[in-house]
Amino acid sequence: MYLLADDKFKAYNKNAINVFDGQTHVMNHDYPDTAFRQILCNAILHRRYEENNAPIHFYWYNDRIEINSPGGPFGEITVENFGKPGLVSYRNRNLAEVMKNLGMGQRFGFGIKWAREEMEGNGNPPIEFKVSNSNVCCVLRKKIAAEIKNG
């Protein structure tokens, strides 16, 4: 799942180089790599594996990416406090350790925080979370082009 989604992300995430507005070139991306990978890894790690065979759904639209993970909040995480930095509860600690060792996560409890910071730094709208007791859907909105914002 991760590799297929990552390949699709690389293929569809448009990159542009701005050589006119500064002393050096600036790379512009529709979506920051780190934000996408953090959210995707969270979906894989925190998905409900017991009593549920539903897959993680990854949708790429013209204006957004949606990553939908079966299984709602777990442990100390609730619908109300979902996404607050530093809160950590894992359904599968072994999977968390494997993902960390494979470089798919650097620090437990900070993935959403980093994804939010990357989206803001890239000029994207804030990440949207649709959280219920049985599902988490994350919406990453495409960066709005400067000429549209200024026009």
N, C-alpha and C positions, 0 to 999 in steps of 0.2 A: 504494500500500500504506500509506504513512505517513498520508495524509489519511484514508483509510477507517478505519484503526485508531484514529487520534486522535478521529474523530467517534464511534466506538463507545465509546471510553474516556469521553468527555464525557457521553454519554448514559447509561451504566451506572454510573459512579462516583458512588455515593451521597454526598451532602453533608448534614451536619446542623449546626445552630447551637446552641451551648450558651450560654444567657444567664443561667444560675443559679450557676455555680461560680467566677465571677471578677468583677472590676470592669467588664470589657468582654466582649463576646461572643467566642466562640471557634468557628472553623470546624473541623469534623471531617470527614475524607474517608476512605473505605474504603482508597484508595490515593493516595499523593502524586503529583501530576502530573509533577514532575521525574524521579522514579524511573522511572515508566512510559516517559516519552519518552527518557530516556537508554538504557534497555535496548532499546527498539524501534529507536532509531537505531543502536545497536551491532549489532543483528541485521541491519539493512539494510547497514551499512557492512562488516561482517566476514564476511558470508555468502560462500560459495564460488560465484562466477559462472562460472568456467571449468569446462567438462566437467560441468555440473550444471544442470538446468532445474527442479529442485525449488524450490517457493516457500517463503517464510518462512510458518510457521503461527502464527496468533495465536488462542488459545482463551480464552474467558471462562467460568469456572465460578462457582458460588455462593460458593466459598471461596478462589478463587485465579485468577490470570491466568497462562497459560503462553505463552511466546514461544519458538518452536522455529526455529532457523536452521541450514540445511544448510552443512556445512563446519566442521571443527573448528578448533583453534588453528592459528596461522600464524606463521612466522618464529621470533622469540625466545619467543613464547608457546607453552607446552606444557600438557598436561592437568594437570600437577603445579603449575605456577605461575599458572594461569589466574585472573584477577581481582585479582592483586596490583597495587597502585597504581603508576603511573609506567611500566609496561611498555607499549610501543607497537610494533605491527607491523601494517601494512596490506596487504591484498591489492591494493587499488586506491587509490593516493594521490590520483588525480584526483577520485574520488568523495568521499574524505575532505575535500578542499579545497572542493568544491561544497557539501557538507553543512554545513561550518563557515560558509561565506559565506551560506548560507540560514538561519543561526541554529539549526541542528539539533544543534550541538555547540559548546561554548565553548572547551574546552582538551583537547588530545589526551592520552589516557592516564588520564583521571580520571573517565570516565563511570560506571564500576562503583562507584568510591569514593563519588561523589556520590549515586548511587542507593541505596547501602547506608545512607548518612547520613540521607537523606530518609525511608527506610523506618523506621529506628530512631526518628527524631524524630517521626514520625507515630504511633508505637506499633504498627507492623506487625512480624510475625516477620521474622527475617533472610531475605534473598534466598537461594534455593537454585539452584545451578548443577549441571546434569548434563552433564558434558563428556566427549566421546569424540573420537577422531581425525577423525570424519566428521560430527559434529553437536554443537550447543550448545543446550541447553534451559534456559531461565531460568524459575523459578517465583516469582511475587510472591504472597505469601499475604495474604489480607484481614485488615484490622485487627480484632482481637477487641474487641467492645463492652465498655465499662467495667463495665456491670451484669453481664455474664457472668463477667468476670474476678473481680469482687468478690463475686459471689453464690455 
